[in-house]
Amino acid sequence: MQDKRVALVTGANQGIGLQIAKDLVSHGLTVLVGSRNFARGVAAAGEIGADAHPLQLDVTDPASIAAAAEHIGKEFGRLDILIQNAAISNTRKRPDQSVEDYAATTRPSNVSLDEMRAVWETNVFGVLAVYQAMLPLLRKAPGGRIVNVSSGAGSLTRNADPANPHRPIFGPVYPASKTALNAITLAMAIELEAEGIKVNAVSPGFTRTNLNGYAGTETVAEGAREAVRVALLGEDSPTGTFTHATLGTIPW
């Protein structure tokens, strides 16, 4: 078993996940670059450096998840940090379609259940599946950490506020998938609290990535900052929180 802490970042071949992986390596960690497409993971790891290792991981494929967990166990013996970043926002939005126009097609009254299932399969069920597979490895590490990358778009408190300008785009697909992720994060934190494994959710903010067609207003460096900070917090850090780098605590 190696001395360096070992971190797995899902969806790390591009965007925020790639930046998180870079930042963790710069802090002296060994980072596993989770990528559904292994060739892209290899390229991303090569860009990061010698302490980054590609790992084929499709969070919607049970066989891929099991193989990844087995590989980590054999190669590293434990997992210190799990950052669940892999996510999709939609499967049907046209490139020329605005977020508002897409949201109008995904109201509770007209949403495609297939579209909703596809997004939740990655953003919700995929997160839980990876958690279950990696938990035995996290339990072998002193002070394991789990960070789930969520979104302020999933905050029920904010979306219940008529003054929230983003309220009209809240719907059952991406926003509600992040609401569900927040609930699962809290359930994980409660389950593991007595074991000292901290589980927290973070919001990267509206970051310029492929997830939103690069329409975001924050850089990937800004978007990755909170996930890295929370992942590296010490033994006395809180669990079951939902935070943003500059906004602080976000209401559930």
N, C-alpha and C positions, 0 to 999 in steps of 0.2 A: 504494500500500500504506500502510495507516494505521500510526501509531506505537503505539497501544495494543495490548497483547496480546489475541489473540482466542481465546476458549474455547468449545467446544461441549459441552453437557451433554445427554445423551440422557435421555428420560423426565423432562423438567424442568418439566412443567406442574403437577406436584403433589408433595407429600411431600418426601423427602430431596432429590430432584433440583431442585425449586423452591428449597429453602433453599440448596443449593450455588450455584445461579445468583445468588441474592440476595447471598450472601457474596462471590462473585467480583466482582460489580459494585461492591460496597463497597470492594474492593481495587483498583479502578481499571481493571478489565478490561472489554472488550466481550464480551458473552456471547450465544451463540446458544442459544435455548430450544428444544431438540428436543422435538417432540411428535407422536405419531401422529395425533391429532386437531388439525388446524391451528387451529380456532377456540379450543380450550382453550389452545393455545400463545400465541395472540394475547392472550388474557385474562391469562395468566401474565406475559407480557412487559410488558403494561401495568401490572400490579401492581408489577413490579420497577423499571421506570423507563426512561429514554431510552437507556441503554447496553445494554438487553436487546432482542434481536431474535427474533421467532418463526421457527421453521424446521420445516416439515413433514418428519417423519422417522419412518418405520415401520421398525424394525430387522429385520423379517421380510420386507420387500418390496424386492427388488433395485432396482426402478425408482425407488422413493422414496429409497433410499440414494444411488444414482447422481445423482439430481437434486439432492439436498442437497449432495453434494460439488462438483458443478458450480457451484451457487449460491455456495458459500463461496469457490471459486476466483475467480469473476468479481467478487464484491463485496469480498472482503478480501485475496485473493492468497496467503493462507497460513492455517495453523491452528497456534496455539501450544500449546494444551492440549485434549486430548480426555478427557472424563470419561464413561465408559460406565456409566450408572446404570440404564438401562431394564431392568426385570426383571418377571417374574410368578412367583407361588408355586404356582399351580394353575389349573385350569380347571373343576374338578368339585366342589370342596369346597362343601358346603351352608353357608349363613350360620349355621345353628344347630349346626353340627358342630364339635367341638373339634379342635385340632391333633392331639391324640393319636388321636382316632377316625379322622380323615382319614389319619393315618400308617398306621393298621392296614389301610387299604384300598390302600396303596401299597407293600406289601412286595415284595421281589423275586419272590416266588411268586405274587402276585395283582395286581400293578400293571398298569394299562391302558397298553399301549404307545403308544396315541394320546395319553394324558395326558402321558406322559413326553416324547414327541416334541414336543408343543405347548410345554411349558415349556423344554425344551432349545433349541427353535427361537429363542426370545427370548434366553434367558440364556447360551447358548453359541454357537450358529451366528450369531446376530444380532450378537454382540460381534465375532466374527471377520470378518464381512462388513463391518461399519462400519470396523474397523481397516484392512482392505485398501483400502477406498475412500478413507479419510482420510489414509493414510500418505504419499502424494505431497505433500499439503498440509502435513503435519507436518514433512516433510523440507525444506520451504522456510522454516521458522521456525528462528531461532537457539535451540537448547536446547529442543526439543519435549518435551512431557510427556504421558503417558497414565496415567490412573488408572482401574482397573476396580473397581467397587463389588461386593465379594464378600460373604461371610458366614462367621462362625465356625462355622456349621452345616456348612460344607463341609470343615472340618479333619479329615483322616484320622487324624492323631496324636491329636487329642482324642476322636474317635469310637471309636478303638481302645482307649481307656482305660475299663475297666469302671466306674470311679468317676465318670465323667462323667454327671451326671443327665439330660442331654439326649440321651444315646446311643440310647435306645429309639425316637426319632423320626427317626433317620438312615435315609434311603431313597433310591431311585433317581430321585425326581422333583426337588424343589427342592434338598435338601441336596447330592445328587450332582451336580446341575447346577453348583453353586458349586465343588465339588471340581474338576470339569472346567474351569471358568473359571480357577481358580487355576493349573492346569497350562498352559493357554493363555497366561495372563499371564506365567508364567516363560519359556515358549517365545518370546514377543514380546520380553521383556527380553533374552534371550540373542541373539536376532536383531539387535536394535538397539543393543546395548551399545557396539559399536565406533563407532557414529554419534553417540553422546552423547544419544540420545533415551531418557529414563528411563521405565520401565514398572513400575508397582507396583499391588498389590491392597490394598484397605482394607476393613475391616469396620465398618459403622456401628453395630453392636450391635442389640439388640432394640428397635427404634424404633417409635413409634406412627404407623403409616401404613396406607394402604389395603391394602398387601401382606399384612398380618397381621390385617386386620379391626380395626385400631386397638387391638390387644391389647398392644402393646409397652410397655416400661417407661421408655424414654428419649424425650426430645423430638426433633423434627426438627432443632433447632439443635445438639443433642448428636450426632445421627446424621450430620450434614453436616460436622462439625468436622474429622475426619481426612482426608476426601477433599480438602477445601480446603487443609489444611496441606501435604499431600503434593504437591498440584498446584503449589503456590507455592514449593517448596523450590528452593534455588539450584543452581548448576552442579556443586558437589562432593557433591551428595546421592546416596544409594544408589539402585540399581535392583534389581528382582527381589525386593522385600520384600512382606510381608503384615502389616499393622499395624492397631491399634485405638487410639482417642484416649487411653484411660486404661489399657488392658491392655498397651500396647506391642506387641512382636512376637508374632504368633500363629503357632503351628507349622503347617506345611503339612498 
